[in-house]
Amino acid sequence: MTTEAITTPQALAETPRRVWITAFIFAFFILLCDGADIGILAFTLTSLKAEWGLTSVQAGALGSWSLIGMGVGGFLGGWACDRFGRVKVIVISTISFSILSAYSGFAQSYVEFAILRTLACFGLGCLYIACNTLMSEYVPTKHRTTILAALMTGYTLGSLAITMLSGWIIPEYGWRTLYFITIAPVLLGVLMYFMVPEPESWKQVNALRRSGQLQDLTTQKGNPYLAILKDKQHGRMMILWSLSSGFLLFGYFGVSNWLPSYLEAEMGIKFKDMAVYMMGTYATMIFAKVIAGYVADKIGRRAVFAFGTMGTAIFIPVVVYMHTPENIGILMIIFGFLYGIPYAINATYLTESFPTAFRGTAVGGAYNIGRVGAIFAPLAIGYLAMNGSIGTGLLLMGAAYFFCGLIPALFIKDRLYDPQKAE
């Protein structure tokens, strides 16, 4: 039986509210820890440069190595989600990144730190795909973007939390202490294993696959990602999302890795004041994600995603060229609002583009092929910082956001599949 033979949606009993709320709570706090751990590098970059005498390119390379680790982890994690279950992948990824990230605080050299950081990011790379796939299969379509957008506020809250902790811990206790506290998520992973079941749509598809009644694209011989790419319909969708994700992640990781340094080094803002500006930006992103998710459930994912990405693209030059000591606070709040919208919509829009049978593999593939391009973003800004300014590199990120929004706006319809159905 092929995937084409199960395209008629199979009705499933509605998931009890208690179950999906429990799943949401765990996924929310795990993504909070994920966002904090990804953001930790940006706030320790200045300390790492000083401790080991790093150049801007070497410092930027740490961000690129992180993206390589996340890309590899995301590829493997997406496939593992389909084969072994969404919850199992989340649990293993959470425990592994937590232990490795905490151990990074003991690193004695640049190379040792880079290796530990890359390995920790294997686990981090799985979580965005696995958590959003899990919740998309639990939440009804009419509320899906609102709930997944609320889920992604956890990611932003993690960025906000690490900003606050950095402003307090680094000046008082040093950068190593910041990494030591990342051991905490281990407890979340252990508890989730016992308290959250796999979604019914995945259980049904997995039962069909194990009984031999379902032979989807990813169970055929050879590379499962190539099998999807060779399929006319799903391959086209995967290519489009790979391009859009590449531009999104190129812009996002370039900005998130270097914006704190830009405020501190080129705008002359003191570290603690910079941390306050970044907290304001992240707080605004949380608000923007909830609003964007609600609006997207009303008018569609496509329009809201395009507004957020292209709005961010237009506003980055405003921040770079029109800032003053008096207006930088309000500019960062407006930027945070626009910057938060794409990640509120991306997960729902992307997971609804592929069927349940190989959703994790396809979403993981598209998102992490996109990460390949994003690897060069921190390096590109580091290079431009050595030969010009960080601000010039941020303008390049603005161009990436524009193309990120243009591709789905022209070519990708929303709500192609319902993740709650075994299709």
Long-range contacts (C-beta under 8 A, 24 or more apart in sequence): 1-208, 1-213, 1-214, 1-215, 2-214, 2-215, 2-216, 3-214, 3-216, 3-217, 3-355, 3-357, 3-358, 6-205, 6-208, 6-214, 6-355, 6-357, 6-422, 6-423, 7-355, 7-423, 8-423, 9-418, 9-421, 9-422, 9-423, 10-204, 10-421, 10-422, 10-423, 11-421, 12-200, 12-201, 12-204, 12-420, 12-421, 12-422, 13-200, 14-140, 15-138, 15-199, 15-200, 15-420, 19-138, 19-196, 19-197, 20-135, 20-138, 20-139, 22-195, 22-196, 23-134, 23-135, 23-138, 23-196, 24-135, 24-138, 24-147, 24-150, 24-151, 26-90, 26-188, 26-191, 26-192, 26-195, 26-196, 27-90, 27-131, 27-134, 27-135, 27-151, 27-154, 28-150, 28-151, 28-153, 28-154, 29-154, 29-188, 30-90, 30-94, 30-127, 30-131, 30-154, 30-185, 30-188, 30-189, 30-192, 31-127, 31-128, 31-131, 31-151, 31-152, 31-154, 31-155, 31-158, 32-154, 32-155, 32-157, 32-158, 32-161, 33-94, 33-98, 33-158, 33-182, 33-184, 33-185, 33-188, 34-97, 34-124, 34-127, 34-128, 34-155, 34-158, 35-154, 35-155, 35-156, 35-157, 35-158, 35-159, 35-162, 36-158, 36-159, 36-161, 36-162, 36-165, 36-182, 37-97, 37-101, 37-120, 37-124, 37-158, 37-162, 37-182, 38-66, 38-124, 38-158, 38-159, 38-256, 39-158, 39-159, 39-162, 39-163, 39-256, 40-101, 40-162, 40-166, 40-178, 40-179, 40-182, 41-66, 41-117, 41-257, 42-256, 42-257, 42-258, 42-259, 42-260, 42-261, 43-162, 43-163, 43-166, 43-170, 43-178, 43-260, 43-275, 44-166, 44-170, 44-175, 44-178, 44-179, 45-257, 45-260, 45-261, 46-261, 46-264, 46-271, 47-170, 47-174, 47-175, 48-110, 48-113, 48-175, 51-175, 52-109, 52-110, 54-110, 55-382, 55-386, 56-382, 56-383, 56-385, 56-386, 57-379, 57-382, 57-383, 57-386, 58-110, 59-382, 60-257, 60-258, 60-378, 60-379, 60-380, 60-381, 60-382, 60-383, 60-385, 61-114, 61-378, 61-379, 61-382, 62-113, 62-114, 62-117, 62-378, 63-253, 63-257, 63-377, 63-378, 63-379, 64-375, 64-376, 64-377, 64-378, 64-379, 65-114, 65-117, 65-118, 65-121, 66-117, 66-118, 66-121, 66-124, 67-121, 67-249, 67-253, 67-371, 67-374, 67-375, 67-377, 67-378, 68-118, 68-121, 68-375, 69-117, 69-118, 69-119, 69-120, 69-121, 69-122, 69-124, 69-125, 70-121, 70-122, 70-124, 70-125, 70-368, 70-371, 71-125, 71-368, 71-371, 71-372, 71-375, 72-122, 72-125, 72-368, 73-121, 73-122, 73-123, 73-124, 73-125, 73-126, 74-125, 74-126, 74-128, 74-129, 74-364, 74-367, 74-368, 74-371, 75-225, 75-364, 75-365, 75-368, 76-122, 76-126, 77-125, 77-126, 77-127, 77-129, 77-130, 77-360, 77-364, 78-126, 78-129, 78-130, 78-360, 78-361, 78-362, 78-363, 78-364, 78-365, 78-367, 78-368, 79-218, 79-224, 79-225, 79-360, 79-361, 79-364, 80-126, 80-360, 81-126, 81-129, 81-130, 81-133, 81-359, 81-360, 81-361, 81-364, 82-202, 82-218, 82-357, 82-358, 82-359, 82-360, 82-361, 85-198, 85-202, 85-206, 86-130, 86-133, 86-134, 86-137, 86-198, 86-199, 86-202, 86-360, 87-134, 87-192, 87-193, 87-196, 87-197, 87-198, 88-193, 88-198, 89-126, 89-130, 89-360, 90-126, 90-127, 90-130, 90-131, 90-134, 90-189, 90-192, 91-189, 91-190, 91-192, 91-193, 92-123, 92-189, 93-122, 93-123, 93-124, 93-125, 93-126, 93-127, 93-130, 94-123, 94-127, 94-185, 94-186, 94-188, 94-189, 94-192, 95-123, 95-185, 95-186, 95-189, 95-190, 96-120, 96-122, 96-123, 97-121, 97-122, 97-123, 97-124, 97-127, 97-185, 98-123, 98-182, 98-183, 98-184, 98-185, 98-186, 98-189, 99-183, 99-186, 101-179, 101-182, 101-183, 102-179, 102-180, 102-181, 102-182, 102-183, 104-179, 105-175, 105-176, 105-177, 105-178, 105-179, 105-180, 106-176, 125-368, 125-371, 128-155, 128-347, 128-367, 129-360, 129-363, 129-364, 129-367, 129-368, 130-360, 132-347, 132-348, 132-350, 132-351, 132-363, 133-351, 133-359, 133-360, 133-363, 133-419, 134-199, 136-347, 136-348, 136-351, 136-352, 136-419, 137-199, 137-200, 137-201, 137-202, 137-356, 137-359, 137-419, 137-420, 138-199, 138-420, 139-420, 140-420, 141-415, 141-418, 141-420, 142-297, 143-297, 144-297, 144-348, 144-352, 144-419, 145-293, 145-294, 145-296, 145-297, 145-301, 145-344, 145-345, 145-348, 146-290, 146-293, 146-294, 146-296, 146-297, 147-293, 148-293, 148-344, 148-347, 148-348, 149-289, 149-290, 149-292, 149-293, 149-294, 149-296, 149-344, 149-345, 149-348, 150-289, 150-290, 150-293, 151-347, 152-289, 152-343, 152-344, 152-347, 153-285, 153-286, 153-289, 153-290, 155-343, 156-282, 156-285, 156-286, 156-289, 156-340, 156-343, 157-282, 157-286, 159-256, 159-282, 159-285, 160-279, 160-282, 160-283, 160-286, 163-275, 163-278, 163-279, 163-282, 164-275, 164-279, 166-275, 167-271, 167-272, 167-275, 167-276, 170-271, 171-271, 171-272, 201-356, 201-419, 201-420, 201-421, 201-422, 202-356, 204-422, 205-356, 205-357, 205-422, 208-422, 209-357, 214-357, 216-357, 216-358, 217-357, 217-358, 218-357, 218-358, 218-361, 224-358, 224-361, 225-361, 225-365, 228-358, 228-361, 228-362, 228-365, 234-354, 234-358, 234-362, 237-353, 237-354, 237-362, 237-366, 237-412, 237-416, 238-354, 238-362, 238-365, 238-366, 238-369, 240-407, 240-408, 240-411, 240-412, 241-350, 241-353, 241-363, 241-366, 241-367, 241-370, 241-412, 242-365, 242-366, 242-369, 242-370, 243-370, 243-403, 243-407, 244-370, 244-403, 244-404, 244-405, 244-407, 244-408, 244-412, 245-346, 245-350, 245-366, 245-367, 245-369, 245-370, 245-371, 245-404, 246-369, 246-370, 246-371, 246-372, 246-373, 246-374, 247-370, 247-373, 247-400, 247-401, 247-403, 247-404, 247-407, 248-309, 248-342, 248-346, 248-370, 248-400, 248-401, 248-404, 249-367, 249-370, 249-371, 249-373, 249-374, 249-377, 250-373, 250-374, 250-376, 250-377, 250-397, 250-400, 251-312, 251-313, 251-377, 251-397, 251-398, 251-400, 251-401, 251-404, 252-342, 252-343, 252-374, 253-374, 253-377, 253-378, 254-374, 254-377, 254-378, 254-380, 254-381, 254-393, 254-394, 254-396, 254-397, 254-400, 255-316, 255-339, 255-394, 255-397, 257-377, 257-378, 257-381, 258-378, 258-381, 258-382, 258-385, 258-390, 258-393, 258-394, 259-394, 261-390, 262-390, 262-391, 262-394, 263-328, 265-390, 266-389, 266-390, 266-391, 267-323, 267-328, 269-328, 277-328, 277-329, 277-332, 278-332, 280-329, 280-332, 280-333, 280-336, 281-332, 281-333, 281-335, 281-336, 281-339, 282-336, 283-336, 284-332, 284-333, 284-334, 284-336, 284-337, 284-340, 285-336, 285-337, 285-339, 285-340, 286-340, 287-337, 287-340, 288-336, 288-337, 288-338, 288-339, 288-340, 288-341, 288-344, 289-340, 289-341, 289-343, 289-344, 290-344, 292-340, 292-341, 292-344, 292-345, 293-344, 293-345, 293-348, 296-344, 296-345, 296-348, 300-414, 300-415, 301-345, 301-348, 301-349, 301-352, 301-414, 301-415, 302-349, 302-408, 302-409, 302-412, 302-413, 302-414, 304-341, 304-344, 304-345, 305-341, 305-342, 305-345, 305-346, 305-349, 305-405, 305-408, 305-409, 306-405, 306-406, 306-408, 306-409, 307-341, 307-405, 308-338, 308-339, 308-340, 308-341, 308-342, 308-344, 308-345, 308-405, 309-341, 309-342, 309-401, 309-402, 309-404, 309-405, 310-401, 310-402, 310-405, 310-406, 311-338, 311-341, 312-338, 312-339, 312-341, 312-342, 312-398, 312-401, 313-398, 313-399, 313-400, 313-401, 313-402, 313-405, 314-398, 314-402, 315-398, 316-394, 316-395, 316-397, 316-398, 316-401, 317-395, 317-398, 319-394, 320-391, 320-394, 320-395, 342-401, 342-404, 342-405, 349-408, 349-412, 349-414, 351-419, 352-414, 352-415, 352-416, 352-417, 352-418, 352-419, 353-412, 353-416, 353-417, 354-416, 354-417, 355-417, 355-423, 356-417, 356-419, 356-421, 356-422, 356-423, 357-423, 359-417, 359-419
